[in-house]
Every structure is written in C-alpha cells, then in structure tokens.
Amino acid sequence: MTKSRFLAGLIALLIGWSATEIAIAETQADIIEKAKKEGSLVIYGSTSISDQTALCKAFNKRYAFIQCESIKLAGHNWTSRMALERESRQYITDVVMGNFFVMAELVRRGYVVSYNSPERSAYSKGYKDDDGFWTAFTKAYTTIIYNPDLVGPGGAPREWDDLLSPKFKYNVLVDSNNLDILGAQIKVMGEEETVAFWKKVQANGAVLTSGSSGVVQRVAAGEYAIGVGAMAHQVIAAKRDGASVEWVSTADPMPILLQAIGIVEKAPHPNSAKLFVDWLLSREGQETLHAETGRTPARSDVTTEATLPPHTMKVETSAEMVEKTNYLIEVCGQTFC
C-alpha cells in the first residue's frame, strides 16, 4: 500500500468517525428539543413514594424543562391500570419501573416499547433483554435481617437454616411476597426440599406479614428478632436513620430481585421518557439513585456498600423464573405464603 493510499484511507476513517459522533449528538439534541416541547413526564413505579420523588427531583435538576410526576402502583394494580388506559384511549404514563415479574408481564402484553438506550452497554447480560424493552436499574438482595440488640453477641443468623433454631421460635417475621426467594431456593435445592424447609419455618412459630418495609420497621422496633424477605438497601437506609437492624449477606442462595425500567407504548411524552431512561441508566443516574434512596445500582461500574462475599451463591430473577410465576404461586400455597 502506498503512503498516499494509506493517508486517504485514514482520512476516510476519521471522517466516518466524525460523522457517527455528529449523528449521535444530533439525535440526542433532537430528543432534548422534542422533550422541551413535551415538558412533562409521568412515571408508574413500584418503589416507595419517597424514592420516586427523590429521583424525579434529581432528574428535574438535570432537565429543568421537564415536570416529573410519579405514581406508586402495587403489583396487582399494574396490568388493570394500564389495560384501562388502553381501553379508554386515555394514555397517561410514559415510563414504568417495576420488579422483574411485573415488567415481564407488561412486555408480554405489549404495553412496553423497545428503546435501545446508549447506556445499556454498561449493563451485564441478564440485566437487560436483547430487544430493548427493559433494563434493570437496581438490584435488591432479598434476605434475612435481624435486630442486633435482641440476638446478642455472636447470635446473628448467617444461613437460611438458622431460621429453624429453637432460640428464634415465635420470633421470626416473614414477608408473604417471597416468590424470588422461593424461585432461588427451588433452583438450587429443588421443590421438595424447599417446601419442607418452609413448613419447618412455619412449625417454628414464624409470623406472616405483608410488605418488606414493614418487616424492617418491626424488626428495628424490637417486635421481632428476625425478619425474612426484607432487602439490603432498606436496611442500609434504616441504619442511616439510626435504626438497630442488620442484614445477612451470607445466606445461600441469595435471591437478587431486579427492578427494571421501560417506556410505555403510546407514551404521551416519549422523548421525555427517553431522557429519563438514559439519565437513570447513566453513571450519574445510578450514583444519584444510591445516594438518594440507598438502593443498589444495577450498572456494572457502580459499586456500593451493599456487596456480597465472593462465596455467596447469587441467583438473579430470570426470564425462566418469571415464566414459572404461576408455578411459584402454587408452591407458595403449599408452604408459608
């Protein structure tokens, strides 16, 4: 190859790179201009109202021209609420933020559209789908928690089997919404052993309740020594407020419940939705998520204090697990749910 041909090829390559960069910049600029005209954003989320409000405020600091509103929905309200919007053709929401089980159902029903955010490249396989319908923005370690004042020095639980200890009889509070725990244990232990285990937990006098946040509050208040089904980030947030509560990082297997984000089909403000998805998935958004809510970011290059020992077996919520939701509910009915 002659020197002149090499230089010509190099110049062409550089021009190609520049054109690509300009195209990306123009696309982002175009989204921003369209979002300015929309001026609004509505989010349906399953996280707490305080968490959603904090994220809206942080996003609004980044994009002051977008008025962000968040609405909390319980798990059973998602599909009925969104189905009603479609039947009435009165579309309200732009973005959905729910756990993996909820998001999979919304995608199955065609309520979510594909958007391949440029930030998705920073997310590991299993934390995003191949078609751009959803990306995990936070991961929750669903585990055992305890009140250190009640268990005493050296008395903290470390494994699931510790729930069967006579010293914790009638002193364990269990959240009933534990499909992720069941799914993880069945994957590792099998159905028969998992069902037998939870029947033993019930026989040891464990008490059933509804809501992971309530588990944290009641264990921290000293009503129970042990809680099951609470999440690590909830404990971290409670400890920041001075609560006496700890979480167990060594329970095998450790269920990891993913919370995912997606853009709604026929969103009234689709460009504002794209900006929010890009921002939340960005490093800035993930760091803000942790700083404002204590939640554990799903992005691979952002780390927090909610880490697991290398030997702890991690079982993430998977598409396979979601496909078996009805089966898990059935198993739950045989155990302690």
C-alpha positions in Angstrom: 0.0 0.0 0.0 1.4 3.4 -1.0 1.7 6.2 1.5 -1.0 8.3 -0.3 -3.5 5.4 -0.3 -2.8 4.9 3.5 -3.4 8.5 4.2 -6.6 8.6 2.1 -7.9 5.6 4.0 -7.0 7.1 7.4 -8.8 10.4 6.5 -11.9 8.5 5.3 -11.9 6.5 8.6 -11.6 9.7 10.6 -14.4 11.4 8.6 -16.6 8.3 9.2 -16.0 8.5 13.0 -16.8 12.2 13.0 -20.0 11.7 11.0 -21.0 9.0 13.5 -20.3 11.2 16.5 -22.2 14.1 14.9 -25.2 11.8 14.2 -25.3 10.6 17.8 -25.0 14.2 19.0 -27.8 15.3 16.6 -30.0 12.5 17.8 -29.6 13.4 21.4 -30.1 17.1 20.7 -33.2 16.2 18.7 -34.6 14.3 21.7 -33.9 17.2 24.0 -35.6 19.7 21.7 -38.7 17.5 21.4 -38.7 16.9 25.2 -38.7 20.6 25.8 -41.9 20.9 23.8 -43.5 18.0 25.8 -42.4 19.5 29.1 -43.8 16.6 31.2 -43.1 13.1 32.3 -45.3 10.6 34.2 -43.9 7.5 35.9 -45.6 4.5 37.3 -43.4 2.8 39.8 -43.5 0.1 42.5 -40.7 1.6 44.6 -41.7 3.8 47.6 -43.2 7.2 47.0 -40.2 8.9 48.7 -37.8 7.1 46.4 -39.7 8.0 43.3 -40.0 11.7 44.4 -36.3 11.8 45.1 -35.5 10.5 41.6 -37.9 13.0 40.0 -36.3 15.9 41.8 -32.8 14.8 40.8 -33.9 14.4 37.2 -35.6 17.8 37.2 -32.3 19.3 38.3 -30.7 17.8 35.2 -33.6 18.7 32.9 -35.4 21.7 34.4 -37.8 22.0 31.5 -39.5 18.7 32.3 -42.1 18.4 35.1 -41.7 14.9 36.5 -44.6 13.2 38.3 -44.5 9.7 39.8 -47.3 7.4 40.8 -46.9 4.4 43.0 -48.7 1.2 42.0 -49.0 -2.1 43.9 -48.1 -5.2 42.0 -51.8 -6.3 41.3 -52.7 -2.8 40.0 -50.3 -2.7 37.1 -52.0 -4.6 34.4 -55.5 -3.4 35.2 -54.5 0.2 35.3 -52.6 0.1 32.0 -55.3 -2.0 30.4 -57.9 0.6 31.4 -55.8 3.4 29.8 -55.7 1.4 26.5 -59.4 0.6 26.5 -60.3 4.3 27.2 -57.5 5.5 24.9 -56.6 8.0 27.6 -52.8 7.4 27.9 -51.3 8.9 31.0 -48.0 7.2 31.8 -44.6 7.4 29.9 -42.3 5.2 32.0 -42.8 2.1 34.1 -40.4 1.0 36.8 -41.3 -2.4 38.4 -39.8 -5.6 39.5 -38.9 -8.3 37.0 -42.1 -10.2 37.4 -44.2 -7.1 36.7 -42.1 -5.9 33.8 -42.1 -9.3 32.1 -45.9 -9.3 32.2 -46.1 -5.8 30.7 -43.8 -6.8 27.9 -45.8 -9.9 27.2 -49.0 -7.8 26.9 -47.3 -5.4 24.5 -47.6 -2.4 26.9 -43.9 -1.6 26.6 -41.9 -0.5 23.5 -38.3 -1.0 22.6 -35.8 1.7 23.3 -32.1 0.8 23.0 -30.6 3.4 25.3 -26.9 4.1 24.6 -26.4 3.5 28.4 -27.4 -0.2 28.1 -23.9 -1.1 27.0 -22.8 -0.7 30.7 -25.2 -3.4 31.9 -24.3 -7.1 32.1 -26.2 -9.9 30.4 -29.2 -10.8 32.5 -29.7 -7.2 33.5 -31.3 -6.3 30.1 -33.2 -8.1 27.4 -32.0 -8.4 23.8 -34.7 -6.3 22.3 -34.5 -3.1 24.4 -37.8 -3.5 26.2 -36.4 -3.4 29.7 -33.1 -2.7 31.5 -32.6 -3.4 35.2 -31.8 -0.1 37.1 -31.5 -1.6 40.6 -31.0 -5.0 42.2 -32.3 -6.0 45.6 -30.8 -8.7 47.8 -33.9 -10.3 49.4 -32.6 -11.8 52.6 -32.7 -12.3 56.3 -32.4 -9.3 58.7 -32.1 -9.1 62.4 -32.0 -6.8 65.4 -28.5 -7.0 67.0 -29.8 -5.9 70.3 -32.1 -8.9 70.5 -29.9 -11.6 69.1 -27.0 -10.7 71.2 -23.2 -11.0 70.5 -22.5 -14.0 68.3 -26.2 -14.8 67.9 -26.8 -13.4 64.5 -28.2 -15.7 61.8 -26.0 -16.5 58.8 -27.8 -19.1 56.8 -31.5 -19.9 55.9 -31.3 -23.0 58.3 -30.8 -20.6 61.2 -34.5 -19.7 61.0 -35.2 -23.2 62.4 -33.2 -22.5 65.6 -35.2 -23.0 68.8 -33.9 -19.7 70.1 -35.8 -17.9 67.3 -39.1 -19.7 68.0 -42.1 -17.3 67.6 -39.6 -14.6 66.9 -39.3 -14.6 63.1 -41.4 -12.2 60.9 -41.8 -13.3 57.2 -43.0 -11.2 54.3 -45.5 -13.2 52.3 -44.4 -11.9 48.9 -41.4 -14.1 48.5 -41.6 -15.6 45.0 -37.9 -14.5 44.4 -36.8 -16.4 47.5 -38.8 -19.5 46.5 -37.5 -19.3 42.9 -33.9 -19.1 44.0 -34.2 -22.0 46.5 -36.1 -24.3 44.2 -33.4 -23.6 41.5 -30.7 -24.7 44.0 -32.4 -27.1 46.4 -35.3 -28.4 44.4 -39.1 -28.1 45.1 -39.3 -30.9 47.7 -36.5 -29.6 49.9 -37.7 -26.0 49.6 -41.3 -26.9 50.6 -40.1 -29.0 53.5 -37.9 -26.1 54.7 -40.7 -23.5 54.8 -43.0 -25.9 56.5 -40.4 -26.2 59.2 -40.1 -22.4 59.4 -43.9 -22.3 59.9 -43.7 -25.0 62.6 -41.1 -22.9 64.4 -43.7 -20.3 65.0 -42.8 -17.8 62.4 -45.4 -15.0 61.8 -46.6 -14.0 58.3 -47.0 -10.3 57.3 -47.2 -8.3 54.0 -44.6 -5.8 52.9 -40.9 -5.8 53.2 -40.7 -2.3 54.5 -42.9 -3.3 57.4 -40.6 -6.2 58.2 -37.7 -3.8 58.5 -39.6 -1.4 60.7 -40.9 -4.0 63.1 -37.6 -5.8 63.5 -35.8 -2.5 64.1 -38.5 -1.6 66.6 -37.8 -4.8 68.5 -41.1 -6.6 67.9 -39.2 -9.5 66.3 -35.5 -10.5 66.4 -35.5 -11.9 62.9 -37.1 -10.8 59.6 -37.3 -12.6 56.3 -38.0 -11.0 52.8 -36.6 -7.6 53.5 -34.0 -6.1 51.2 -30.4 -5.0 51.9 -31.0 -1.4 50.7 -33.9 -1.0 53.0 -31.8 -2.0 56.0 -29.0 0.4 54.8 -31.4 3.3 54.6 -32.9 2.4 58.1 -29.4 2.3 59.6 -28.6 5.7 58.2 -31.6 6.9 60.3 -30.2 5.3 63.4 -32.2 2.0 63.4 -30.9 -1.0 65.1 -31.0 -3.6 62.3 -28.6 -5.6 60.1 -28.8 -7.7 57.0 -27.3 -11.1 56.3 -25.0 -11.3 53.3 -24.1 -15.0 53.6 -27.4 -16.8 53.1 -27.1 -19.3 50.3 -28.7 -19.0 47.9 -29.0 -15.2 47.8 -32.0 -14.1 45.7 -31.4 -10.9 43.7 -34.7 -9.3 42.6 -34.2 -6.9 39.7 -36.2 -3.7 39.2 -36.4 -2.8 35.6 -37.4 0.3 33.6 -39.2 0.6 30.2 -41.0 3.1 28.1 -44.8 2.7 27.7 -46.4 2.1 24.3 -48.2 5.3 23.2 -46.5 7.3 25.9 -47.8 10.9 25.7 -44.2 12.2 26.3 -41.9 9.7 24.6 -38.9 12.0 24.3 -39.0 13.0 28.0 -39.3 9.2 28.7 -36.1 8.5 26.7 -34.2 11.2 28.6 -35.3 9.8 31.9 -34.3 6.3 30.9 -30.9 7.5 29.6 -30.3 9.5 32.8 -31.3 6.8 35.3 -29.2 4.2 33.5 -26.2 6.5 33.2 -23.4 6.5 35.8 -24.7 9.9 37.1 -28.2 8.5 37.5 -27.1 5.3 39.2 -24.9 7.1 41.7 -27.8 9.5 42.4 -30.1 6.5 42.8 -27.9 5.1 45.6 -27.2 8.5 47.2 -30.9 9.5 47.4 -32.6 6.1 48.1 -29.9 3.7 49.3 -30.8 1.3 46.6 -28.1 -0.9 45.0 -27.4 0.2 41.4 -27.6 -2.5 38.6 -24.9 -0.8 36.5 -21.7 -2.8 36.4 -19.3 0.0 37.0 -21.0 1.5 40.1 -20.3 -0.1 43.5 -21.9 0.4 46.9 -21.6 -0.9 50.4 -24.3 -3.5 49.6 -21.9 -6.1 48.4 -21.9 -9.9 48.9 -18.9 -12.1 49.9 -17.4 -13.9 46.9 -18.6 -17.3 48.2 -22.2 -16.4 48.5 -24.3 -18.0 45.8 -26.2 -15.4 43.8 -29.5 -16.2 42.0 -30.9 -13.4 39.9 -34.5 -13.2 38.9 -34.5 -14.7 35.4 -36.9 -15.0 32.5 -37.1 -18.7 33.2 -38.2 -17.9 36.8 -40.8 -15.4 35.6 -42.2 -17.9 33.2 -42.8 -20.1 36.2 -44.7 -17.5 38.2 -47.9 -19.4 38.4 -45.9 -22.5 39.5 -44.2 -20.5 42.2 -47.5 -19.2 43.5 -48.7 -22.7 43.6 -45.7 -23.8 45.6 -46.1 -20.8 47.8 -49.6 -22.1 48.7 -48.1 -25.3 49.8 -45.6 -23.6 52.1 -45.8 -20.4 54.2 -47.0 -17.6 52.0 
